[in-house]
Amino acid sequence: MAVVCPECDNPIVVDVDEVEEGETVTCDECGMDLEIVSVDPLEVAAVDVAGYDDEDPMHTADEEEE
């Protein structure tokens, strides 16, 4: 089965019998790491380089003064 890379729209062929949720695959075109978030239906999501922290980055004092 194929999914599309969210970064470069390259189709990525994934054998759903060979992967499990939580595993990562890499896009051959752009090199982005993608996590398998569902196998039925097959869905992937980009793995954040800094981890899974969805919170806003900390603001510095200089940014708050502007």
C-alpha positions as CSV (number, residue, x, y, z in Angstrom):
1,M,0.0,0.0,0.0
2,A,1.3,3.5,-0.7
3,V,1.0,6.7,1.3
4,V,2.1,10.2,0.3
5,C,4.9,12.0,2.1
6,P,3.5,15.1,3.8
7,E,6.7,17.0,3.1
8,C,7.4,16.3,-0.6
9,D,4.3,14.5,-1.9
10,N,6.4,11.5,-2.9
11,P,4.5,8.2,-2.8
12,I,5.9,5.8,-0.2
13,V,5.2,2.1,-0.6
14,V,4.6,0.4,2.8
15,D,3.9,-3.3,3.3
16,V,1.2,-3.1,6.0
17,D,1.9,-6.7,6.9
18,E,5.5,-5.8,7.8
19,V,4.9,-2.6,9.9
20,E,3.2,-1.8,13.2
21,E,1.8,1.4,14.7
22,G,4.6,3.4,16.2
23,E,7.3,2.3,13.8
24,T,9.0,4.8,11.5
25,V,9.7,4.8,7.8
26,T,11.8,7.2,5.9
27,C,10.9,9.0,2.7
28,D,13.4,8.1,0.0
29,E,12.9,11.4,-1.8
30,C,13.4,14.0,1.0
31,G,14.6,11.9,3.9
32,M,11.8,12.8,6.3
33,D,11.1,10.3,9.1
34,L,7.4,9.4,9.3
35,E,5.7,7.5,12.0
36,I,3.0,4.9,11.3
37,V,0.1,6.2,13.2
38,S,-2.5,3.7,11.9
39,V,-2.3,0.6,9.8
40,D,-6.0,0.3,8.9
41,P,-6.3,2.6,7.2
42,L,-2.6,3.3,6.6
43,E,-1.6,6.7,7.9
44,V,1.7,8.4,8.6
45,A,2.7,11.5,10.4
46,A,6.0,13.5,10.3
47,V,8.2,12.8,13.3
48,D,9.2,16.1,14.9
49,V,13.0,16.4,15.1
50,A,12.7,17.9,18.6
51,G,10.3,15.1,19.7
52,Y,6.6,15.2,20.3
53,D,6.4,18.5,22.1
54,D,3.4,20.4,20.6
55,E,3.7,23.3,23.1
56,D,4.7,26.7,21.8
57,P,8.4,27.4,22.1
58,M,9.5,29.4,25.1
59,H,9.5,33.1,24.6
60,T,12.6,35.1,25.5
61,A,12.4,38.4,27.4
62,D,13.4,40.3,24.2
63,E,10.3,38.9,22.4
64,E,7.9,39.9,25.2
65,E,9.1,43.5,25.2
66,E,8.3,44.0,21.4
